[in-house]
Amino acid sequence: MKKHLSIIFLSLVFYVNPLTINDSNAGWFSDPLEKCMDRLIKGSYSGDEQYSAPAAKFCKGADKSTDKCMDRLIKGSYRGDEQYSAAAAKMCLGN
């Protein structure tokens, strides 16, 4: 009986957990390039997917440290304004 309850509990956890949903914005298992592009499209390009090519160009070579670098630049130098995501990506990646 305990085994059945634990299986039901675990299946409910995975069913409700946003990390297991593909369209979730949890982002733990996302590729750094994908995170960078999403941030640029939402911040600098106002969510317009038409600018995916420029976002990919700016984010070329993104790794795990890119997100932290962009956070620091946007918070420190750009006063938290996400519209400067492209400039932050350019500075962090040297593209």
N, CA, C and O atoms as CSV, one atom per row, in Angstrom:
chain,resi,resn,atom,element,x,y,z
A,1,MET,N,N,0.818,-1.189,0.000
A,1,MET,CA,C,0.000,0.000,0.000
A,1,MET,C,C,0.872,1.267,0.000
A,1,MET,O,O,0.580,2.234,-0.704
A,2,LYS,N,N,1.946,1.243,0.802
A,2,LYS,CA,C,2.857,2.392,0.835
A,2,LYS,C,C,3.499,2.610,-0.528
A,2,LYS,O,O,3.699,3.741,-0.970
A,3,LYS,N,N,3.812,1.508,-1.173
A,3,LYS,CA,C,4.440,1.596,-2.486
A,3,LYS,C,C,3.506,2.270,-3.493
A,3,LYS,O,O,3.937,3.107,-4.287
A,4,HIS,N,N,2.237,1.904,-3.454
A,4,HIS,CA,C,1.265,2.499,-4.367
A,4,HIS,C,C,1.079,3.987,-4.077
A,4,HIS,O,O,1.006,4.799,-5.000
A,5,LEU,N,N,1.006,4.336,-2.818
A,5,LEU,CA,C,0.856,5.746,-2.456
A,5,LEU,C,C,2.064,6.572,-2.870
A,5,LEU,O,O,1.924,7.701,-3.339
A,6,SER,N,N,3.250,6.003,-2.693
A,6,SER,CA,C,4.450,6.737,-3.099
A,6,SER,C,C,4.512,6.905,-4.611
A,6,SER,O,O,4.949,7.950,-5.093
A,7,ILE,N,N,4.093,5.917,-5.356
A,7,ILE,CA,C,4.062,6.028,-6.817
A,7,ILE,C,C,3.056,7.091,-7.249
A,7,ILE,O,O,3.345,7.892,-8.138
A,8,ILE,N,N,1.887,7.102,-6.632
A,8,ILE,CA,C,0.876,8.110,-6.960
A,8,ILE,C,C,1.384,9.500,-6.600
A,8,ILE,O,O,1.205,10.444,-7.368
A,9,PHE,N,N,2.010,9.629,-5.446
A,9,PHE,CA,C,2.542,10.921,-5.010
A,9,PHE,C,C,3.610,11.435,-5.976
A,9,PHE,O,O,3.566,12.591,-6.397
A,10,LEU,N,N,4.564,10.580,-6.324
A,10,LEU,CA,C,5.627,10.989,-7.250
A,10,LEU,C,C,5.070,11.347,-8.633
A,10,LEU,O,O,5.527,12.303,-9.259
A,11,SER,N,N,4.092,10.584,-9.102
A,11,SER,CA,C,3.523,10.900,-10.412
A,11,SER,C,C,2.787,12.238,-10.372
A,11,SER,O,O,2.814,12.978,-11.356
A,12,LEU,N,N,2.135,12.563,-9.265
A,12,LEU,CA,C,1.486,13.871,-9.137
A,12,LEU,C,C,2.513,15.002,-9.076
A,12,LEU,O,O,2.294,16.072,-9.643
A,13,VAL,N,N,3.619,14.767,-8.397
A,13,VAL,CA,C,4.678,15.775,-8.322
A,13,VAL,C,C,5.227,16.066,-9.712
A,13,VAL,O,O,5.406,17.227,-10.079
A,14,PHE,N,N,5.493,15.020,-10.485
A,14,PHE,CA,C,6.017,15.236,-11.836
A,14,PHE,C,C,4.957,15.794,-12.777
A,14,PHE,O,O,5.285,16.509,-13.724
A,15,TYR,N,N,3.701,15.478,-12.530
A,15,TYR,CA,C,2.632,15.999,-13.373
A,15,TYR,C,C,2.434,17.499,-13.151
A,15,TYR,O,O,2.179,18.227,-14.110
A,16,VAL,N,N,2.544,17.972,-11.918
A,16,VAL,CA,C,2.278,19.360,-11.573
A,16,VAL,C,C,3.537,20.219,-11.631
A,16,VAL,O,O,3.431,21.438,-11.765
A,17,ASN,N,N,4.704,19.635,-11.537
A,17,ASN,CA,C,5.970,20.353,-11.468
A,17,ASN,C,C,6.243,21.126,-12.762
A,17,ASN,O,O,6.276,20.521,-13.833
A,18,PRO,N,N,6.439,22.445,-12.690
A,18,PRO,CA,C,6.667,23.226,-13.908
A,18,PRO,C,C,8.000,22.933,-14.587
A,18,PRO,O,O,8.179,23.268,-15.758
A,19,LEU,N,N,8.930,22.321,-13.882
A,19,LEU,CA,C,10.224,22.017,-14.502
A,19,LEU,C,C,10.110,20.921,-15.548
A,19,LEU,O,O,10.964,20.818,-16.428
A,20,THR,N,N,9.073,20.103,-15.468
A,20,THR,CA,C,8.931,19.006,-16.416
A,20,THR,C,C,8.097,19.388,-17.628
A,20,THR,O,O,7.981,18.600,-18.567
A,21,ILE,N,N,7.516,20.576,-17.626
A,21,ILE,CA,C,6.688,21.025,-18.740
A,21,ILE,C,C,7.591,21.716,-19.764
A,21,ILE,O,O,8.386,22.585,-19.407
A,22,ASN,N,N,7.471,21.338,-21.011
A,22,ASN,CA,C,8.365,21.870,-22.054
A,22,ASN,C,C,8.210,23.365,-22.262
A,22,ASN,O,O,9.204,24.054,-22.485
A,23,ASP,N,N,6.992,23.886,-22.196
A,23,ASP,CA,C,6.760,25.298,-22.450
A,23,ASP,C,C,6.894,26.148,-21.194
A,23,ASP,O,O,6.545,27.328,-21.206
A,24,SER,N,N,7.387,25.572,-20.132
A,24,SER,CA,C,7.533,26.290,-18.870
A,24,SER,C,C,8.704,27.263,-18.952
A,24,SER,O,O,9.652,27.038,-19.705
A,25,ASN,N,N,8.638,28.329,-18.188
A,25,ASN,CA,C,9.728,29.294,-18.144
A,25,ASN,C,C,10.648,29.035,-16.967
A,25,ASN,O,O,11.348,29.942,-16.517
A,26,ALA,N,N,10.658,27.805,-16.458
A,26,ALA,CA,C,11.501,27.473,-15.321
A,26,ALA,C,C,12.970,27.647,-15.691
A,26,ALA,O,O,13.738,28.218,-14.917
A,27,GLY,N,N,13.363,27.171,-16.845
A,27,GLY,CA,C,14.661,27.470,-17.395
A,27,GLY,C,C,15.848,26.736,-16.813
A,27,GLY,O,O,16.983,27.034,-17.185
A,28,TRP,N,N,15.640,25.804,-15.928
A,28,TRP,CA,C,16.792,25.107,-15.334
A,28,TRP,C,C,17.513,24.229,-16.332
A,28,TRP,O,O,18.733,24.082,-16.262
A,29,PHE,N,N,16.780,23.648,-17.255
A,29,PHE,CA,C,17.386,22.721,-18.198
A,29,PHE,C,C,17.507,23.324,-19.583
A,29,PHE,O,O,17.744,22.608,-20.556
A,30,SER,N,N,17.348,24.628,-19.677
A,30,SER,CA,C,17.437,25.306,-20.966
A,30,SER,C,C,18.901,25.504,-21.364
A,30,SER,O,O,19.794,25.600,-20.522
A,31,ASP,N,N,19.100,25.560,-22.645
A,31,ASP,CA,C,20.408,25.844,-23.206
A,31,ASP,C,C,20.744,27.318,-22.953
A,31,ASP,O,O,19.858,28.162,-23.083
A,32,PRO,N,N,21.989,27.661,-22.595
A,32,PRO,CA,C,22.347,29.060,-22.367
A,32,PRO,C,C,22.065,29.968,-23.569
A,32,PRO,O,O,21.691,31.128,-23.394
A,33,LEU,N,N,22.239,29.451,-24.773
A,33,LEU,CA,C,21.929,30.228,-25.973
A,33,LEU,C,C,20.436,30.552,-26.032
A,33,LEU,O,O,20.042,31.667,-26.374
A,34,GLU,N,N,19.618,29.560,-25.695
A,34,GLU,CA,C,18.170,29.760,-25.700
A,34,GLU,C,C,17.746,30.792,-24.655
A,34,GLU,O,O,16.889,31.634,-24.922
A,35,LYS,N,N,18.350,30.725,-23.465
A,35,LYS,CA,C,18.040,31.693,-22.413
A,35,LYS,C,C,18.406,33.112,-22.854
A,35,LYS,O,O,17.635,34.051,-22.659
A,36,CYS,N,N,19.584,33.253,-23.447
A,36,CYS,CA,C,20.055,34.552,-23.900
A,36,CYS,C,C,19.140,35.105,-24.988
A,36,CYS,O,O,18.766,36.277,-24.950
A,37,MET,N,N,18.781,34.269,-25.951
A,37,MET,CA,C,17.912,34.721,-27.036
A,37,MET,C,C,16.534,35.116,-26.513
A,37,MET,O,O,15.980,36.131,-26.933
A,38,ASP,N,N,15.979,34.323,-25.603
A,38,ASP,CA,C,14.673,34.663,-25.024
A,38,ASP,C,C,14.727,36.014,-24.323
A,38,ASP,O,O,13.814,36.829,-24.448
A,39,ARG,N,N,15.799,36.237,-23.592
A,39,ARG,CA,C,15.936,37.489,-22.851
A,39,ARG,C,C,16.057,38.684,-23.803
A,39,ARG,O,O,15.455,39.731,-23.566
A,40,LEU,N,N,16.829,38.528,-24.872
A,40,LEU,CA,C,16.972,39.605,-25.849
A,40,LEU,C,C,15.661,39.885,-26.575
A,40,LEU,O,O,15.282,41.042,-26.757
A,41,ILE,N,N,14.979,38.838,-26.984
A,41,ILE,CA,C,13.727,39.022,-27.716
A,41,ILE,C,C,12.695,39.700,-26.823
A,41,ILE,O,O,11.978,40.594,-27.274
A,42,LYS,N,N,12.611,39.282,-25.556
A,42,LYS,CA,C,11.632,39.889,-24.649
A,42,LYS,C,C,12.029,41.299,-24.241
A,42,LYS,O,O,11.177,42.186,-24.178
A,43,GLY,N,N,13.298,41.517,-23.966
A,43,GLY,CA,C,13.739,42.814,-23.462
A,43,GLY,C,C,14.008,43.841,-24.535
A,43,GLY,O,O,13.363,44.889,-24.574
A,44,SER,N,N,14.948,43.553,-25.399
A,44,SER,CA,C,15.377,44.534,-26.397
A,44,SER,C,C,14.456,44.618,-27.607
A,44,SER,O,O,14.314,45.683,-28.210
A,45,TYR,N,N,13.830,43.497,-27.966
A,45,TYR,CA,C,13.014,43.472,-29.176
A,45,TYR,C,C,11.521,43.379,-28.879
A,45,TYR,O,O,10.747,43.016,-29.765
A,46,SER,N,N,11.107,43.691,-27.682
A,46,SER,CA,C,9.686,43.762,-27.275
A,46,SER,C,C,8.889,42.500,-27.598
A,46,SER,O,O,7.702,42.581,-27.917
A,47,GLY,N,N,9.527,41.346,-27.519
A,47,GLY,CA,C,8.830,40.078,-27.739
A,47,GLY,C,C,8.569,39.726,-29.184
A,47,GLY,O,O,7.857,38.758,-29.453
A,48,ASP,N,N,9.118,40.472,-30.126
A,48,ASP,CA,C,8.897,40.227,-31.551
A,48,ASP,C,C,9.843,39.127,-32.036
A,48,ASP,O,O,11.053,39.330,-32.135
A,49,GLU,N,N,9.271,37.965,-32.335
A,49,GLU,CA,C,10.064,36.806,-32.763
A,49,GLU,C,C,10.740,37.031,-34.118
A,49,GLU,O,O,11.608,36.252,-34.513
A,50,GLN,N,N,10.357,38.065,-34.812
A,50,GLN,CA,C,10.961,38.394,-36.102
A,50,GLN,C,C,12.457,38.694,-35.940
A,50,GLN,O,O,13.230,38.563,-36.889
A,51,TYR,N,N,12.851,39.094,-34.737
A,51,TYR,CA,C,14.244,39.457,-34.476
A,51,TYR,C,C,15.059,38.295,-33.917
A,51,TYR,O,O,16.027,38.513,-33.188
A,52,SER,N,N,14.682,37.077,-34.246
A,52,SER,CA,C,15.407,35.907,-33.758
A,52,SER,C,C,16.827,35.838,-34.326
A,52,SER,O,O,17.756,35.440,-33.623
A,53,ALA,N,N,16.997,36.219,-35.579
A,53,ALA,CA,C,18.325,36.172,-36.200
A,53,ALA,C,C,19.305,37.142,-35.532
A,53,ALA,O,O,20.421,36.734,-35.210
A,54,PRO,N,N,18.930,38.416,-35.308
A,54,PRO,CA,C,19.857,39.297,-34.593
A,54,PRO,C,C,20.125,38.829,-33.163
A,54,PRO,O,O,21.238,38.971,-32.656
A,55,ALA,N,N,19.093,38.268,-32.514
A,55,ALA,CA,C,19.281,37.758,-31.151
A,55,ALA,C,C,20.273,36.602,-31.152
A,55,ALA,O,O,21.116,36.511,-30.259
A,56,ALA,N,N,20.182,35.721,-32.138
A,56,ALA,CA,C,21.120,34.596,-32.245
A,56,ALA,C,C,22.540,35.098,-32.493
A,56,ALA,O,O,23.505,34.534,-31.977
A,57,LYS,N,N,22.660,36.156,-33.282
A,57,LYS,CA,C,23.984,36.723,-33.565
A,57,LYS,C,C,24.614,37.308,-32.303
A,57,LYS,O,O,25.795,37.091,-32.033
A,58,PHE,N,N,23.812,38.056,-31.528
A,58,PHE,CA,C,24.321,38.630,-30.285
A,58,PHE,C,C,24.680,37.551,-29.263
A,58,PHE,O,O,25.635,37.708,-28.502
A,59,CYS,N,N,23.918,36.459,-29.244
A,59,CYS,CA,C,24.093,35.427,-28.216
A,59,CYS,C,C,25.047,34.310,-28.628
A,59,CYS,O,O,25.223,33.343,-27.886
A,60,LYS,N,N,25.654,34.431,-29.783
A,60,LYS,CA,C,26.584,33.403,-30.262
A,60,LYS,C,C,27.692,33.184,-29.231
A,60,LYS,O,O,28.366,34.129,-28.823
A,61,GLY,N,N,27.869,31.954,-28.824
A,61,GLY,CA,C,28.910,31.607,-27.860
A,61,GLY,C,C,28.475,31.712,-26.404
A,61,GLY,O,O,29.318,31.672,-25.508
A,62,ALA,N,N,27.167,31.847,-26.150
A,62,ALA,CA,C,26.672,31.977,-24.777
A,62,ALA,C,C,26.951,30.700,-23.986
A,62,ALA,O,O,26.817,29.592,-24.505
A,63,ASP,N,N,27.336,30.873,-22.735
A,63,ASP,CA,C,27.547,29.741,-21.843
A,63,ASP,C,C,26.866,30.022,-20.502
A,63,ASP,O,O,26.076,30.959,-20.386
A,64,LYS,N,N,27.172,29.213,-19.504
A,64,LYS,CA,C,26.498,29.342,-18.207
A,64,LYS,C,C,26.752,30.690,-17.539
A,64,LYS,O,O,25.896,31.189,-16.809
A,65,SER,N,N,27.894,31.269,-17.776
A,65,SER,CA,C,28.228,32.531,-17.114
A,65,SER,C,C,27.602,33.750,-17.796
A,65,SER,O,O,27.589,34.836,-17.217
A,66,THR,N,N,27.092,33.587,-18.998
A,66,THR,CA,C,26.531,34.713,-19.743
A,66,THR,C,C,25.352,35.332,-19.015
A,66,THR,O,O,25.248,36.556,-18.932
A,67,ASP,N,N,24.463,34.503,-18.485
A,67,ASP,CA,C,23.275,35.007,-17.797
A,67,ASP,C,C,23.658,35.833,-16.567
A,67,ASP,O,O,23.069,36.884,-16.313
A,68,LYS,N,N,24.636,35.360,-15.815
A,68,LYS,CA,C,25.088,36.101,-14.625
A,68,LYS,C,C,25.745,37.418,-15.023
A,68,LYS,O,O,25.537,38.442,-14.372
A,69,CYS,N,N,26.528,37.391,-16.078
A,69,CYS,CA,C,27.179,38.609,-16.560
A,69,CYS,C,C,26.134,39.624,-17.008
A,69,CYS,O,O,26.232,40.809,-16.690
A,70,MET,N,N,25.137,39.154,-17.748
A,70,MET,CA,C,24.087,40.055,-18.210
A,70,MET,C,C,23.288,40.614,-17.039
A,70,MET,O,O,22.926,41.790,-17.043
A,71,ASP,N,N,23.008,39.777,-16.029
A,71,ASP,CA,C,22.306,40.257,-14.829
A,71,ASP,C,C,23.064,41.400,-14.176
A,71,ASP,O,O,22.484,42.434,-13.844
A,72,ARG,N,N,24.364,41.207,-13.995
A,72,ARG,CA,C,25.190,42.230,-13.342
A,72,ARG,C,C,25.226,43.526,-14.139
A,72,ARG,O,O,25.088,44.611,-13.574
A,73,LEU,N,N,25.409,43.415,-15.442
A,73,LEU,CA,C,25.471,44.614,-16.279
A,73,LEU,C,C,24.140,45.367,-16.281
A,73,LEU,O,O,24.107,46.590,-16.142
A,74,ILE,N,N,23.051,44.627,-16.441
A,74,ILE,CA,C,21.745,45.275,-16.495
A,74,ILE,C,C,21.402,45.918,-15.160
A,74,ILE,O,O,20.894,47.039,-15.126
A,75,LYS,N,N,21.673,45.225,-14.063
A,75,LYS,CA,C,21.368,45.790,-12.738
A,75,LYS,C,C,22.288,46.952,-12.397
A,75,LYS,O,O,21.836,47.970,-11.873
A,76,GLY,N,N,23.572,46.809,-12.690
A,76,GLY,CA,C,24.531,47.829,-12.304
A,76,GLY,C,C,24.631,48.998,-13.260
A,76,GLY,O,O,24.422,50.145,-12.866
A,77,SER,N,N,24.945,48.721,-14.496
A,77,SER,CA,C,25.199,49.786,-15.460
A,77,SER,C,C,23.930,50.348,-16.096
A,77,SER,O,O,23.867,51.534,-16.419
A,78,TYR,N,N,22.921,49.498,-16.274
A,78,TYR,CA,C,21.727,49.935,-16.989
A,78,TYR,C,C,20.516,50.093,-16.067
A,78,TYR,O,O,19.384,50.173,-16.546
A,79,ARG,N,N,20.734,50.136,-14.781
A,79,ARG,CA,C,19.701,50.393,-13.760
A,79,ARG,C,C,18.491,49.477,-13.877
A,79,ARG,O,O,17.358,49.907,-13.660
A,80,GLY,N,N,18.730,48.221,-14.219
A,80,GLY,CA,C,17.658,47.230,-14.269
A,80,GLY,C,C,16.762,47.294,-15.492
A,80,GLY,O,O,15.738,46.612,-15.536
A,81,ASP,N,N,17.117,48.091,-16.482
A,81,ASP,CA,C,16.292,48.228,-17.679
A,81,ASP,C,C,16.611,47.096,-18.660
A,81,ASP,O,O,17.690,47.056,-19.252
A,82,GLU,N,N,15.657,46.181,-18.819
A,82,GLU,CA,C,15.853,45.007,-19.687
A,82,GLU,C,C,15.955,45.383,-21.164
A,82,GLU,O,O,16.330,44.541,-21.978
A,83,GLN,N,N,15.638,46.601,-21.525
A,83,GLN,CA,C,15.768,47.013,-22.926
A,83,GLN,C,C,17.226,47.014,-23.371
A,83,GLN,O,O,17.513,46.995,-24.568
A,84,TYR,N,N,18.127,47.035,-22.429
A,84,TYR,CA,C,19.561,47.020,-22.746
A,84,TYR,C,C,20.137,45.603,-22.771
A,84,TYR,O,O,21.348,45.424,-22.638
A,85,SER,N,N,19.279,44.599,-22.940
A,85,SER,CA,C,19.738,43.210,-22.978
A,85,SER,C,C,20.712,42.970,-24.122
A,85,SER,O,O,21.693,42.244,-23.959
A,86,ALA,N,N,20.453,43.566,-25.269
A,86,ALA,CA,C,21.349,43.374,-26.420
A,86,ALA,C,C,22.720,43.951,-26.139
A,86,ALA,O,O,23.736,43.337,-26.468
A,87,ALA,N,N,22.757,45.121,-25.536
A,87,ALA,CA,C,24.054,45.733,-25.210
A,87,ALA,C,C,24.797,44.897,-24.177
A,87,ALA,O,O,26.014,44.736,-24.260
A,88,ALA,N,N,24.066,44.369,-23.208
A,88,ALA,CA,C,24.701,43.528,-22.179
A,88,ALA,C,C,25.247,42.250,-22.797
A,88,ALA,O,O,26.352,41.823,-22.464
A,89,ALA,N,N,24.477,41.633,-23.698
A,89,ALA,CA,C,24.947,40.416,-24.367
A,89,ALA,C,C,26.182,40.701,-25.202
A,89,ALA,O,O,27.116,39.900,-25.235
A,90,LYS,N,N,26.185,41.840,-25.875
A,90,LYS,CA,C,27.335,42.205,-26.699
A,90,LYS,C,C,28.586,42.387,-25.855
A,90,LYS,O,O,29.671,41.952,-26.241
A,91,MET,N,N,28.436,43.030,-24.700
A,91,MET,CA,C,29.582,43.249,-23.831
A,91,MET,C,C,30.066,41.946,-23.191
A,91,MET,O,O,31.270,41.707,-23.101
A,92,CYS,N,N,29.134,41.110,-22.750
A,92,CYS,CA,C,29.507,39.863,-22.078
A,92,CYS,C,C,30.129,38.841,-23.020
A,92,CYS,O,O,30.995,38.064,-22.617
A,93,LEU,N,N,29.688,38.842,-24.264
A,93,LEU,CA,C,30.161,37.828,-25.214
A,93,LEU,C,C,31.200,38.344,-26.202
A,93,LEU,O,O,31.851,37.557,-26.888
A,94,GLY,N,N,31.356,39.658,-26.275
A,94,GLY,CA,C,32.331,40.235,-27.181
A,94,GLY,C,C,31.948,40.131,-28.638
A,94,GLY,O,O,32.813,40.208,-29.511
A,95,ASN,N,N,30.673,39.959,-28.918
A,95,ASN,CA,C,30.196,39.835,-30.314
A,95,ASN,C,C,29.892,41.185,-30.911
A,95,ASN,O,O,29.484,41.271,-32.069
